[in-house]
Amino acid sequence: MAYEILFLEITKILTVIMGGILTWLSYKGHKHKNSTGLLFLAIGFATITIGSLVEGVLFEFFHYDILTVHLFESIIVVLGLLSLIYAVYGVAD
């Protein structure tokens, strides 16, 4: 059981790091090209990354049950995905 928890913590940390990199690169592209699409891409990646972080924090530090933290994460991820869809299909630069 301890190995599974360690693996989960490592994957959450990697998710936050990679999500942060994607967010930074998208935002950097937005600043360079002044692209609204890249801005919404950055917002979507940031939101999804924050969702993963919130799930870990609520579970590890506030001891919420697993169903509740997955619900919170899922709602936040849906909002991030909506931003990504808008970035790809809804923005005309």
C-alpha positions as CSV (number, residue, x, y, z in Angstrom):
1,M,0.0,0.0,0.0
2,A,2.8,2.4,0.8
3,Y,4.3,2.0,-2.7
4,E,1.0,2.9,-4.3
5,I,0.7,6.1,-2.2
6,L,4.3,7.1,-3.0
7,F,3.6,6.4,-6.8
8,L,0.4,8.5,-6.6
9,E,2.3,11.4,-4.9
10,I,5.1,11.3,-7.5
11,T,2.6,11.3,-10.4
12,K,0.7,14.2,-8.9
13,I,4.0,16.2,-8.5
14,L,4.9,15.3,-12.2
15,T,1.4,16.4,-13.3
16,V,1.8,19.8,-11.6
17,I,5.3,20.3,-13.0
18,M,4.3,19.3,-16.6
19,G,1.1,21.3,-16.4
20,G,3.1,24.3,-15.2
21,I,5.5,23.9,-18.1
22,L,2.6,23.7,-20.6
23,T,0.9,26.7,-19.0
24,W,4.1,28.7,-19.1
25,L,4.9,27.8,-22.7
26,S,1.3,28.7,-23.8
27,Y,1.4,32.0,-22.0
28,K,4.8,32.8,-23.4
29,G,3.4,32.1,-26.9
30,H,0.5,34.4,-26.1
31,K,2.8,37.2,-25.1
32,H,5.0,36.7,-28.2
33,K,2.2,36.5,-30.7
34,N,-0.5,38.4,-28.9
35,S,-2.8,35.4,-29.5
36,T,-6.1,35.1,-27.7
37,G,-6.2,31.3,-28.5
38,L,-2.8,30.8,-26.8
39,L,-4.1,32.7,-23.8
40,F,-7.1,30.4,-23.5
41,L,-4.8,27.5,-24.0
42,A,-2.7,28.7,-21.1
43,I,-5.8,29.2,-18.9
44,G,-7.1,25.7,-19.8
45,F,-3.7,24.1,-18.9
46,A,-3.5,26.1,-15.7
47,T,-7.0,25.2,-14.6
48,I,-6.4,21.4,-15.2
49,T,-3.1,21.6,-13.3
50,I,-4.8,23.4,-10.4
51,G,-7.5,20.8,-10.4
52,S,-4.9,18.1,-9.9
53,L,-3.2,20.1,-7.2
54,V,-6.5,20.8,-5.4
55,E,-7.3,17.1,-5.4
56,G,-4.0,16.3,-3.7
57,V,-4.2,19.0,-1.2
58,L,-7.8,18.3,-0.2
59,F,-7.0,14.6,0.2
60,E,-3.6,14.8,1.9
61,F,-4.0,17.9,4.2
62,F,-7.7,18.3,4.7
63,H,-8.6,14.6,4.8
64,Y,-11.6,14.8,2.5
65,D,-12.8,11.4,1.3
66,I,-11.7,10.2,-2.1
67,L,-15.1,10.6,-3.8
68,T,-15.3,14.3,-2.8
69,V,-11.8,15.1,-4.0
70,H,-12.4,13.3,-7.3
71,L,-15.6,15.3,-7.7
72,F,-13.8,18.6,-7.1
73,E,-11.0,17.6,-9.5
74,S,-13.4,16.6,-12.2
75,I,-15.4,19.8,-12.1
76,I,-12.2,21.9,-12.3
77,V,-10.8,19.7,-15.2
78,V,-14.1,20.1,-17.1
79,L,-13.7,23.9,-16.8
80,G,-10.1,23.6,-18.0
81,L,-11.2,21.4,-21.0
82,L,-13.9,24.0,-21.9
83,S,-11.1,26.6,-22.1
84,L,-9.0,24.3,-24.3
85,I,-12.0,23.7,-26.6
86,Y,-12.6,27.5,-26.8
87,A,-8.9,28.0,-27.5
88,V,-9.0,25.5,-30.4
89,Y,-12.4,26.2,-31.9
90,G,-13.9,29.3,-30.5
91,V,-11.2,32.0,-30.9
92,A,-10.6,33.6,-34.2
93,D,-7.2,35.4,-34.1
